[in-house]
Each structure stands twice: as C-alpha cells, then as structure tokens.
Amino acid sequence: MNSRRRQFLQGAVAATSILSTAKAYAEQAPHVHGGTQPPVPATARPVRAGTAGATAHARVVSPDVPHLPFTVENGVKVFHIVAEPVHGEIMPGRAMDAWGFNGSVPGPTIEIDEGDRVRLVVHNNLPEMFAMHWHGLEVPMEMDGGPGLSQDPIPPGGVFTYEFTIEQHGTFFYHSHFPMQEMMGLIGLFIVHPRRAAEPRIDRDFGLIFQGWALLPNNTVPNTLAMEFNWLTINGKAGPATTPLLVKQGERVRIRMVNLSMDHHPVHLHGNTFYVTGTEGGRVPRAAWTPGNTVLVGVAQARDVEFDAKYLGDWMLHCHLPHHMMNQMASMVGPMLMSHAGGLVPGSMEDGMGMIRQGHATAEHLGPAFGRTLGAGADGEARVTNMALGAAAQQGPAPAPDQAPAGQGGHAGHAGMQHGTIAAPNAWEVKGFPQDMWMVMDHLVDHKPENYGLRKEWTASMMGMMTLVRVLEPEMFDKIAELKRQHAEARA
C-alpha cells in the first residue's frame, strides 16, 4: 500500500470518527443566542484571535469585521462558529436583519498559518438546516460541506465539527452552501498565511468582502429572490460608513478582495498602480503578476492586489459599475426624477425589485417596463406613487428654480440630494437632468477616528461599494492610531 493511499484511509477513519462525535453532539447541543461564544473546554488554551505562528507576517485587518478567536487543544486550533440571525446597520439609519456568524455580517475573519490543523465547530442557530463550505480549501470529501452529498444538513440547534489540516496558503472564505442563505449574508474570510513570508514583505494586509442586498423601503429583511440590488456593501457597510484602510507612506500594501454577490465587480483604486498577486487558488507566480488599477472580482472569486504606497492622499477604492457607486438605486429612480420622465414604469417598488405579491412571475402585468429595459415594448402603464426611496417626486413639468424647495435648485424632491448652486439656472430645460447626486453625510460618520483629517464634504460622492485607502504621513498615522485607542477606551 503506497503512502498516499495509507494517508487517505487514515483520514477517512478520522473523518468518520469526527462525524460520529459531531452527530452525537448535535443531538444534545444547546441553542446559542445573540452572537455569544459557545463555552470553551476548561482544558483548552485561549489564544488571541489572529495570533501569528512561526512565520512573521502582517496581521490581516478586516475593517468593520472582527477576528474569530480560537483555543489550542493538543496542537489543534479550535474555532467555534455560530450561524445565526444578526441585526445591524449598513449605514447610520439603515437597519438590516440578515443572517451571519457570531453576531457579524460578514462573519468574523479566520486567520491561521499553513500547516495548521484546525477544528471548526459549527453551531446552527438558524431556523432551518445549514451546512458550511470552505471555499478554495482542499479538504477531505467528508469535510467539504456539500449538504446531501458529503454530509447531512445541520438541523436547527445542531452542531457539526469539521476538522482538517491545511497545506495551502492564500485568501479563502467560508460560507453557507444553501444559495438563498448566501444572499442573506452567510460568509466570512478564511486567511491562511504561508510558512515562508511572501516577498516583497507586506507591511499592511487588508481583507474586504463585497455583497449586494435588495432592501425594500421600510423593510429590514433582504429580498434574496430579487435580481436587482440597491445596497452594495464592503464588509457589511455602504459608503460613507465603510471604514478607510490606513497605511503609512512608503509601506507595502496587500488588499484581499472576495465577492459573494450576484454581480461581478470591477474594483478600481485611484492614484496607484497595483499588481494582481493572488486568487482564490492561492498566490500567483511572480512572473504572471499583472499591473493595473482595476481588477475584475467575479462572483465567488478572490483577488489579491499589492502596491507600494508611494503617494500621499485619500484614494478611493470602489466598484466601477456606476449603479454600485450609489445608495438605494432601483429601476424606479430615473423615470420618476428626470425631466424627460413619462415613460412606462414598474407599478411599484416591489415589482421593480422582483417581489411578487400576487399572480405568477410571468404574468403580463409583471413584464419589463421603462427603467429595466430600453422602454420599447413595455407591457403596460401603471400609476406611480410617491417616490419609494425618499421624499415624493413629481412627474411632468418641473417647478421653476425660484419655486423649488430651498437649496435644491428646482429639484422636485429627494431627501439629501443637494444640487443647489451647482446646478445651472436652466437645468430643468436640459433633457436628462438630473443625473448625479451630491449628498453630504459628514455628520453621520465624523465620529470615526479613521475619518480624522478628511476634507470637508468628503462624503458627498462616497456611496455604495466605496471605501478609501488613506496613505498618510507617519505623524498623521500615529495621531489617528491614538484617536482610535481613545475611542476604544471610551466605548469599553
């Protein structure tokens, strides 16, 4: 018997033992609520989340997302992961009831070293069955997390233990393998550092997860069946509530990006040229690194980019799809606001976002209308109610500038839109006006230490799937670090 076959059989025996133990545990497991950690065995040695192993490397920073702590039991790193409903905010004032892990959407970041043996104890606190997949990791079949194929689904209140040794390094992620649960937010980063530190040495390492949500007005629960998404987030936050990435001038920076949404994202970094150095399959050989400033992060893909932070500045990092650079975009917005409005529109916000309230999905009254197509062949005309995404908007002739609400330059009304003096006096005579929004939201996020020193009104065009890479002088970096320390102490 060759060594590979012997290792395979040994792994199968171990996996069978693990499955049996997990099944027994599931039958008596208590329900876990509110993101609390399950009890840690008294014999376990607690370790700070993300503690580095023998290899020196920069700890990954995942803004707005915590790290998952672990214990060490007989040389095995043990993580407890709780799948559960999570209430949070995409940005101040916009609540969302999603599903996540350990009280976080996305779930906490797991950070380990190549060669580690890990035990991942997954607790299902959801109201339905669940299974976890380790995306990109080469694990035994019994540990893959394919429900019905490699394991029975974990029942509500149940527990399943996954255990394996990881002989890879790179940017991976964990997520539910039930598709609609993925759209409810069940994903987290899984970072594996190499035995030998990467060259050139990385000084700052960041992890970002891109997601899309269909949130109807006055509803906090995502519509996972929708095909149109009006909130786009990075690590669970939409701009300007995303927390900037802070680096010192001259440092080497890596940004790890993972996409679990229904759209591909061409991610663009202002003012800097980077190299694509990794995928969800691991590190790319140096000879194949490609320079650029925009990288397409496809659905279910990971992309690592690296660059030297040579240029001081507050540089935008964002998806370059135009509708992904705005908040609360939907098919109704254009037809209801523009001066050339009057085409056929969906009869309601629900129709426009795929929320079928009655009848069949292929019914004539649910056919495409202006805003979702070019307007040609729209199936029916429907009355349009007050604007669903803000204040009421009026169709037909726009009011004269001197009759418009103060500060809105003849705009018919959308709370927060501020054309004001930046709109021409005859703006409403120009077909196609208005197009872009200028929404100053500094007051919503000025409490964050990471935003210290940004230009006044910096939030006006920071919306949707957007964040900042702030390349700072050492003195400013240290100043913000001190503000962060004080902020953390005040909250403790």
C-alpha positions in Angstrom: 0.0 0.0 0.0 1.5 3.3 -1.0 1.8 6.3 1.4 -0.9 8.3 -0.3 -3.4 5.5 -0.1 -2.4 5.0 3.6 -2.9 8.7 4.3 -6.3 8.7 2.6 -7.5 5.7 4.6 -6.2 7.2 7.8 -8.0 10.5 7.0 -11.2 8.6 6.2 -11.2 6.8 9.6 -10.5 10.1 11.4 -13.3 11.8 9.5 -15.7 9.0 10.3 -14.9 9.4 14.0 -15.4 13.2 13.8 -18.7 12.8 12.1 -20.0 10.4 14.7 -18.9 12.7 17.5 -20.5 15.7 15.8 -23.8 13.8 15.3 -23.9 12.8 19.0 -23.0 16.4 20.0 -25.8 17.8 17.7 -28.4 15.7 19.4 -27.7 17.3 22.8 -26.3 20.7 21.8 -27.9 23.8 23.5 -29.3 26.7 21.4 -26.9 29.6 21.1 -28.3 33.1 21.0 -27.1 36.7 20.4 -23.6 36.1 19.0 -22.2 34.8 22.3 -19.3 32.3 22.1 -20.1 28.7 23.0 -18.4 27.5 26.2 -14.7 26.8 25.8 -13.4 23.5 27.4 -11.5 24.0 30.6 -8.5 22.2 29.2 -8.2 24.5 26.2 -5.6 27.2 26.0 -7.1 30.5 24.8 -5.3 32.3 22.0 -5.8 35.9 20.8 -7.7 36.0 17.5 -5.3 36.1 14.5 -2.2 35.3 16.5 0.7 34.7 14.1 2.5 31.4 14.1 6.2 30.8 13.5 6.1 32.9 10.3 6.4 36.6 10.7 3.6 38.3 8.7 1.4 41.3 8.9 -1.9 40.6 10.7 -4.9 40.9 8.3 -7.1 43.9 9.1 -10.8 43.5 8.0 -12.4 46.8 8.7 -15.8 46.7 10.5 -15.5 42.9 10.9 -13.9 41.2 14.0 -11.5 38.3 14.1 -12.6 34.9 15.3 -10.8 33.8 18.5 -9.6 30.3 18.9 -8.2 27.9 21.5 -5.4 25.3 21.2 -6.2 21.7 22.2 -3.4 19.2 21.8 -1.9 21.2 19.0 -5.2 21.7 17.1 -6.6 25.3 16.7 -10.3 25.1 17.7 -12.8 27.7 16.4 -16.5 27.9 17.3 -18.7 29.4 14.6 -22.3 30.3 15.2 -24.7 30.7 12.3 -27.5 33.0 13.5 -29.7 36.0 12.6 -27.9 39.3 13.0 -29.4 42.8 13.3 -27.1 45.6 12.2 -26.8 48.8 10.1 -25.5 49.2 6.6 -25.0 52.8 7.4 -26.4 55.0 10.2 -30.2 54.9 9.9 -30.4 52.0 7.5 -31.0 48.8 9.6 -30.8 45.3 8.2 -31.9 42.0 9.6 -29.6 39.5 7.9 -28.0 36.1 8.7 -24.4 36.0 9.7 -21.9 34.3 12.1 -21.1 35.2 15.7 -23.1 38.4 15.6 -21.4 39.8 12.5 -22.3 40.2 8.8 -20.0 39.2 7.1 -18.8 36.7 9.7 -15.6 37.1 11.7 -12.2 36.7 9.9 -10.4 33.4 10.5 -6.6 33.7 10.3 -4.2 30.8 10.5 -0.9 29.5 9.2 -0.1 27.0 6.5 0.3 23.5 8.0 -2.2 24.2 10.9 -4.7 21.5 11.9 -8.0 23.2 12.6 -11.2 22.1 14.3 -14.2 24.2 13.2 -17.2 23.6 15.5 -20.2 24.9 13.7 -23.4 25.7 15.7 -26.6 26.2 13.7 -28.7 28.8 15.4 -30.8 29.4 12.3 -34.5 28.4 12.0 -33.6 25.9 9.2 -31.0 23.4 8.2 -27.5 24.6 7.3 -24.1 23.4 6.0 -20.7 25.1 5.8 -18.4 25.1 2.7 -14.7 26.0 2.9 -14.3 27.8 -0.4 -11.0 27.1 -2.1 -9.6 24.8 0.6 -8.5 21.3 -0.3 -10.1 19.2 2.4 -11.3 15.6 2.7 -14.6 15.0 1.0 -16.4 14.4 4.3 -15.4 17.9 5.4 -16.4 19.8 2.2 -19.8 20.9 3.4 -21.9 19.9 0.4 -25.3 19.2 2.0 -26.7 15.8 1.0 -23.5 15.0 -0.8 -20.8 15.0 1.8 -22.9 15.4 4.9 -26.4 15.6 6.3 -27.5 19.2 6.8 -27.0 20.5 10.3 -30.5 20.8 11.8 -31.6 23.9 13.8 -30.0 23.8 17.2 -27.5 21.2 15.9 -23.7 21.2 15.8 -21.2 19.7 13.3 -17.5 19.5 13.7 -15.2 20.0 10.7 -11.5 19.1 11.1 -8.6 19.0 8.7 -5.0 20.1 8.1 -4.4 22.9 5.7 -1.5 22.6 3.3 -2.2 25.8 1.3 -1.9 29.5 1.8 -3.9 32.4 0.4 -7.2 34.2 0.5 -10.1 31.8 1.0 -13.6 32.1 2.6 -16.3 30.1 4.3 -20.0 30.3 3.5 -23.3 28.5 3.7 -23.9 26.1 0.8 -27.6 26.9 0.6 -27.8 29.6 -2.1 -30.5 31.8 -0.6 -28.7 31.7 2.7 -25.6 33.1 0.9 -27.7 36.0 -0.1 -28.7 36.5 3.5 -25.1 37.3 4.3 -23.5 34.0 5.5 -19.9 34.4 4.5 -16.6 35.1 6.2 -12.9 35.4 5.3 -10.5 32.5 5.8 -6.9 33.7 5.6 -4.0 31.2 5.5 -0.5 32.6 5.8 2.4 30.8 4.2 5.2 29.0 6.1 7.6 31.3 4.4 6.7 35.0 4.3 5.9 36.5 0.9 8.3 38.6 -1.0 8.3 41.6 -1.1 7.4 41.8 2.6 3.9 43.0 3.3 3.5 45.9 5.8 -0.3 46.3 5.8 -2.7 43.5 4.9 -6.4 44.1 4.5 -9.4 41.8 3.8 -12.6 43.0 2.1 -15.9 41.2 1.3 -18.3 42.6 -1.4 -22.0 41.9 -1.1 -25.3 43.1 -2.6 -28.7 43.5 -1.0 -32.2 44.1 -2.1 -33.9 46.1 0.7 -37.3 47.5 0.1 -38.4 50.7 1.8 -39.5 50.2 5.4 -38.3 46.6 5.3 -35.1 45.5 7.0 -35.0 41.9 5.6 -33.1 41.4 2.3 -35.2 40.0 -0.6 -33.0 37.1 -1.6 -35.1 36.3 -4.7 -34.5 39.7 -6.3 -32.4 40.2 -9.4 -31.9 43.9 -8.7 -29.8 45.2 -5.8 -30.0 48.7 -4.3 -27.5 48.4 -1.5 -23.9 47.4 -2.2 -21.5 46.9 0.8 -17.9 46.3 1.7 -17.6 44.3 4.9 -21.2 44.9 5.6 -21.1 48.7 5.3 -22.1 51.1 2.4 -20.2 54.3 1.7 -19.6 56.6 3.5 -20.0 54.3 6.5 -17.1 52.0 5.3 -14.0 52.3 7.4 -10.9 53.6 5.5 -7.8 51.5 5.1 -4.9 53.3 6.8 -1.3 53.0 5.7 1.9 54.9 6.1 3.6 56.4 3.1 6.2 54.0 1.8 4.7 50.8 3.1 3.9 47.7 1.0 0.2 47.0 1.0 -1.9 44.0 0.2 -5.7 44.2 -0.3 -7.6 40.8 -0.4 -11.0 41.1 -2.0 -13.7 38.5 -2.0 -17.0 38.7 -3.9 -20.2 36.9 -2.8 -22.9 38.8 -4.6 -25.0 38.4 -7.8 -22.8 40.8 -9.8 -19.1 40.9 -10.8 -17.2 43.9 -9.5 -14.5 45.8 -11.4 -12.7 47.2 -8.4 -10.7 50.4 -9.1 -8.1 52.1 -7.0 -7.4 55.8 -7.6 -3.9 57.2 -7.9 -1.9 54.0 -7.6 -0.8 51.1 -9.8 -1.1 47.7 -8.2 -0.2 44.1 -9.2 -2.6 41.2 -9.1 -0.7 38.7 -6.9 -3.3 36.1 -5.8 -6.7 34.4 -6.5 -8.9 32.0 -4.5 -6.5 29.4 -5.7 -3.5 30.9 -3.9 -0.6 33.1 -4.8 0.2 33.8 -8.4 3.8 33.1 -9.6 5.6 36.4 -9.8 6.3 36.1 -13.5 2.5 36.2 -14.0 1.8 39.3 -11.9 -0.1 41.9 -14.0 -0.1 45.6 -13.3 -3.2 47.7 -13.4 -5.5 49.9 -11.3 -8.8 48.0 -11.9 -9.3 44.3 -11.3 -12.5 42.3 -12.0 -13.5 40.3 -9.0 -16.0 37.8 -10.3 -18.8 36.2 -8.3 -17.3 33.6 -5.8 -13.7 34.8 -6.6 -10.9 36.2 -4.6 -8.3 38.6 -5.8 -5.2 39.9 -4.0 -3.6 43.1 -5.1 -0.3 44.6 -3.9 1.3 48.0 -4.3 3.8 50.4 -2.7 2.1 53.3 -1.0 4.3 56.0 -2.6 1.7 58.8 -2.9 0.2 60.7 -0.1 -3.6 61.1 -0.4 -7.1 59.8 0.4 -7.6 57.4 -2.5 -11.0 56.0 -3.5 -11.3 52.2 -3.8 -14.6 51.2 -5.4 -16.5 49.1 -7.7 -16.7 50.9 -11.0 -20.1 49.8 -12.1 -22.0 53.1 -12.0 -25.0 51.9 -10.0 -22.7 50.4 -7.5 -21.4 53.8 -6.6 -24.7 55.0 -5.2 -27.0 54.0 -2.4 -30.6 52.9 -2.8 -30.6 52.7 -6.6 -33.6 51.0 -8.2 -35.3 50.9 -11.6 -37.9 53.5 -10.5 -35.5 56.3 -9.6 -34.6 57.5 -13.1 -38.1 57.6 -14.6 -39.5 59.4 -11.6 -36.9 62.1 -11.3 -35.7 63.0 -14.7 -37.0 65.9 -16.7 -37.8 63.6 -19.6 -39.9 61.3 -17.4 -43.1 60.0 -18.7 -42.2 56.5 -20.0 -43.7 53.3 -18.6 -42.5 52.4 -15.1 -43.0 49.4 -12.8 -46.2 49.8 -10.9 -44.4 49.5 -7.5 -41.0 49.3 -5.9 -41.8 45.6 -5.2 -42.4 44.9 -8.8 -39.2 46.6 -9.9 -37.2 44.6 -7.4 -38.8 41.2 -8.1 -41.0 41.0 -5.0 -44.0 39.2 -6.4 -47.0 39.8 -4.3 -49.8 38.1 -6.3 -50.2 36.2 -9.5 -47.5 34.4 -11.5 -44.0 35.7 -12.1 -44.6 35.5 -15.9 -47.9 37.4 -15.7 -48.3 40.3 -18.2 -48.6 43.0 -15.6 -45.1 42.0 -14.3 -43.4 42.3 -17.6 -40.5 44.7 -18.1 -41.1 48.4 -18.1 -39.1 51.6 -18.5 -36.1 51.6 -16.2 -35.4 47.9 -16.6 -35.3 47.8 -20.4 -34.9 50.5 -23.1 -38.6 51.2 -22.8 -39.5 49.6 -26.1 -42.3 47.1 -25.9 -43.1 47.8 -22.2 -46.1 45.7 -21.3 -48.3 48.1 -19.5 -48.7 51.6 -18.0 -49.2 51.9 -14.3 -49.8 54.7 -11.8 -46.7 55.8 -9.9 -47.0 56.5 -6.2 -44.8 58.8 -4.1 -41.1 58.1 -4.6 -40.3 55.0 -2.6 -36.7 55.9 -1.9 -37.1 59.4 -0.4 -39.4 62.4 -0.5 -42.2 62.4 -3.0 -41.1 63.2 -6.6 -43.3 64.7 -9.2 -43.6 63.8 -12.8 -44.4 66.2 -15.6 -43.1 69.8 -15.8 -40.6 70.6 -13.1 -41.1 73.7 -11.0 -39.2 76.8 -11.9 -36.0 77.3 -10.0 -37.4 80.2 -7.9 -40.3 78.0 -6.9 -38.2 75.0 -5.9 -37.5 74.0 -2.3 -34.7 76.0 -0.8 -31.2 74.6 -1.6 -32.5 72.1 -4.2 -32.1 74.2 -7.4 -35.5 73.3 -8.9 -35.4 69.7 -7.8 -38.8 68.1 -7.1 -37.6 66.4 -4.0 -35.3 63.6 -2.9 -34.2 63.9 0.7 -30.4 64.5 0.8 -30.0 65.4 -2.9 -28.3 68.8 -3.0 -28.0 70.3 -6.5 -28.3 73.9 -5.1 -25.8 76.3 -6.6 -24.0 73.6 -8.6 -27.0 73.3 -10.9 -27.4 75.7 -13.9 -30.3 78.2 -13.7 -31.9 76.5 -16.7 -31.1 72.9 -15.5 -34.7 71.7 -15.9 -34.7 72.7 -19.6 -31.9 70.3 -20.3 -33.2 66.8 -21.2 -31.7 64.2 -19.0 -31.3 66.4 -15.9 -30.8 65.5 -13.1 -28.3 62.7 -13.2 -25.8 62.6 -10.3 -26.4 63.1 -6.6 -24.4 65.2 -4.2 -25.2 64.0 -0.7 -23.1 65.4 2.1 -23.2 63.0 5.0 -20.2 64.0 7.1 -22.3 64.2 10.3 -23.2 60.6 10.1 -19.6 59.3 10.2 -17.4 62.0 11.6 -17.2 60.1 14.9 -14.9 57.5 13.4 -11.2 58.1 14.2 -10.2 56.7 10.8 -12.0 59.7 9.1 -10.0 62.3 11.0 -8.4 64.9 8.8 -10.6 64.2 5.7 -11.6 67.2 3.6 -15.0 68.8 4.4 -17.9 67.3 2.5 -15.7 64.2 1.5 -18.8 62.0 2.0 -20.8 63.7 -0.8 -19.7 61.3 -3.5 -18.8 58.3 -1.3 -21.7 56.0 -1.6 -22.4 52.3 -2.3 -19.5 49.9 -2.8 -16.8 52.5 -2.0 -14.1 53.0 0.6 -10.8 54.8 1.0 -7.1 53.9 1.1 -5.6 56.7 3.1 -1.8 57.0 2.6 -0.6 59.1 5.5 2.5 60.7 6.8 3.8 58.9 9.8 2.7 61.7 12.2 -0.9 61.7 10.9 -0.9 57.9 11.1 0.2 57.9 14.7 -2.3 60.7 15.5 -5.2 58.6 14.2 -3.9 55.5 16.0 -4.0 57.4 19.3 -7.5 58.6 18.5 -8.5 55.0 17.8 -7.1 54.0 21.1 -9.0 56.7 23.0 -12.2 55.9 21.1 -11.9 52.2 22.0 -11.3 53.0 25.7 -14.3 55.3 25.8 -16.5 52.5 24.4 -15.1 49.9 26.7 
